[in-house]
Amino acid sequence: MNKKKSIKLLGVLYLLIAFYLSYLLREFSGFKLFLFIIVVCIFTDLGGYIFGKLFKGPKLTKISPKKTFAGMFGGYFLSLISLSVIISFLDYDTSLVLFLLTILISTVSQLGDIIISYFKRLSNIKNTGKLIPGHGGLLDRIDGMIFAFPIYYLINLTGYLNI
């Protein structure tokens, strides 16, 4: 098997594992937690896009040239806004653990976005689909979640978080 095929195989294997772990979280930790992770990832992505477009500024990395520090901080900002929405609608108690978890999920989501951008550049792929016009495709909507669910699952295995 050549290098390109083995990398594709690893990518597919990682995607299967990520989706399976998200399924396990949904089944055993409940819908609220599952929704919490999705909402934080979506708001992180939106914050990065909106603040990056509005404020521009210095570039975050050469891997993904459109990512800026303003976008990164916007991602954190909107993810914390989403936390207040989540607390209101899902009856979560306000806690430092939930705040730190939101920051962690937002960070992992942004790193996932950068990692997927890196692999897209290696493959000379600009968009991963035309399902969502004006965006990079469906993968750009879920790239953060692909990394956030497995990381949260690993944290959940430690037993330290009881949300």
N, C-alpha and C positions, 0 to 999 in steps of 0.2 A: 504494500500500500504506500503510495507516495505521500509526501508531506501535506499537500493541499487536501487530499481526501481524509487524512487523519485529523486535520484541523476541523474540517466540516463535521466529521463524526463526533469529535469532542464537543463542538458547538451544539449539535443536535442532542447529544447526551446531556449536556448541561441544561438545555431548555426543558427536556423531559423531567429532569430532576427538579428544576425550579417550579414547573407547573405541578408536579406531584407534591412537593412540599407546601405549595399554596393550597392545594386540595386538603392536605392533612391539617393545616392550620384552620381551614374553614370548618372541617369536620369536628376537630377535637377542641379548638379554642373558641369556636363560635363565630357567628356572622359579624358581630360588633367589631371584633379584633381584625377580622378579614377586611371589613369595610374601612376601618381606621387606617390600615396600611395603604389601601388603594387611594383613599382620599388624600393622605399626606403625600404620596408619590405624585398624584395629579396636580395638587396645589404647588408642589415643589417645581414641577415641570412648567406650569403656567407662570409662576413667579420668575423663574429663570428666563422664560421667553419674553414676558412683558417688561421686566426691569432691564433686561439686556437690550431690548429694542429702544426703550425710552432713554436710558442713561448711557448706553454704549460703554465707553471707557476702556481701560487696559484689558488686553486679552488674558484669559485664564491659562490657556495651554495651547501649544502648537498642534496637538493631536486633533483638537476640534476648534478651528480658528474663529468660529462665531460665538464661542463661549467667553463671557466676560466676568469680571469680578462683580459688577453690578448685577448681572444675572444670578450669580451664585448667592449673593446676599438677598436678592429678591426671592429666590427659591426658599431660603430659610425663613424669610419674613412671611411669605404666604403660607408656608407649612405651619407656622405658629398661629396664623390666623385660622387655618383649618382646624387646629387643635381646639380653639375656642368654639368653633362650630360643632365639632365632634362632642365636646363636653356638654354642650347645650342639647343636642339632638339624641345622643346615644346614652345619656345618663351616666357618663363617667365622672368619677370624682376628680377634682383638680389635685394634682400631685406633682412633686418634683420628678418622680419616676416617669410620668407621662410626658412631661416637658422634655426630659433627656432622651426618652425614646423617640419623640418626634424629631429632635435634632439628629439623632443617629439614623433614623429611617431617611430623613431628608439628605443627609450626607451620603449614605449608601446609594440612594436613588440618583444623586448627581454624579457619583463615581461610575455607576452603571451606565448612565447616559454617555459619559466620556469614553468608557471602555467599548461600548457598542459603536460609537463614532470612530474609534480607532480601527476596529475590525472592518467597518464599512469602508474606510479609506484604504485599508490594505487590499480589499477586494475590488476597489474602484467602483463602489456602489454609492450613488448619491441618495436615492430614495429606495425604500423597501416596499413600496406599493403605492397605488393611486386611490386607495379606499378613502383617505382623508385628504381632500385637495388642499394644496398650500402647505402641507407638512411633509415630513420625510417618510411618511407611511405609518402603518400600524405599529411597526417595531419601535418607532420613535415615541409612541404613546405608552408603551409598556416596558421600555428598556430599563427604567429605574426599578420597576416592580420585579423584573426578572432577577434582580440582585437583592432587593429588599426582603422578599419572602424567605429565601434561604437563610439570610443573615438573622432575621427575626426568629426563624425556626431554631437555629443554633443557640440563640440567646434563650429562647424558651426552654430548650433542653436542660439548661443549667438550673432551672427552677427558681432563679432569683426574682423573676418578674411574676407578679401575681395580679394580672389586670383582668 
